[in-house]
């Protein structure tokens, strides 16, 4: 099993880490506050997990999950991820990230922007379209009849194949959403974002954090991606 480096110990980063150790992977998890802030978390995960610096996670991980706020990506040490294989969970939330002109203008997708910020990285967009508490709840062994699927996007077919293998080990099928230019199909407010994993898609927004998930197979994800209309992110305020 590969070692997974995880930069970011928030809900998605720690959720992926939890699935990874359950799958028998070694995990090196890091955040901006330093390894000492993660001791309770890695103790909960067990002996396959260790806390490290962002440099440790980048160096030791066969794959690196980047799960930090979008605005923080440019604050990473220069060249940290060069030559690495990265699964990026970034979404654009102006209330957190500030306004980003290129995204508001629609000239690039969030993943195209991040990929451009990280030259020399083998980059795949993943894990950004599911609520964090649904991530462990919907994971199933390979071949399970109620297995859900996650979309991925990228411009490197080999990197996408590697992402598929990792996500399969974590408990999900994958749907190839195409190149990074098509990744808007599963970004916030799109048809491929979060609500497709709800048992009741009409759940009010203020109840999403306690919502119950329902199995979401690959064909349903494919249908959602195909039906998606591109959101005008310049109107996004959350």
FENHU-V668860 format. One line per field, one symbol per residue. ss: DSSP state (a for helix, b for strand, c for the rest). phi: phi as a letter, one per 20 degrees, with the letter a starting at -180 (. if undefined). psi: psi as a letter, one per 30 degrees, with the letter a starting at -180 (. if undefined). A space follows every 50 residues. Layout:
ss = ???
phi = ???
psi = ???
This chain:
ss = ccbbbbbcccaaaaaaaaaaaacccbbbbbccccaaaaaaaaaaacccbb bccaaaaaaaccbbbbcccaaaaaacccccccccbbbbcccccaaaaccc aaaaaccccaaaaaaaaccccbbbbccccccaaaaaaaccccccccccbb bbbcccaaaaaaaaaaaaaaccbbbbcccaaaaaaaccccccccaaabcc ccccaaaaaaccbccccaaaaaaaaaacccccaaaccc
phi = .fedecdodfffgfffgfffffenefcddbbfeogffdfffffffoffdc ebeffffffeffccedccggfeffefggmgdfneecdddfcecgfdemfd gffffmfbegffffgffcfmeedceamedcfgfegffefbfgnffdfecd fcbaedfffffffgfffffepcfccfeofffdfgfcegmefedlffeefc fegggfdffdfeecgcfgfffgffffefdfeeffefde
psi = klkjkjjjgaeeeeeeeeeeefggkkkjklaffleffgeeefeefaffkk kaleeeeeefkelkjjilkeffefflkkgegkfljkjkgkljjefeflkj eeeefgflleeeeeeffikgkjkkklgfgkkeffefefkllkfkfhklkk llklfjeeeeeeeeeeeeffgkllkjfalffgfffhlkflfgkeffgkej fgklefgefglklkkjleeeeeeeeefkkkkjfffkf.
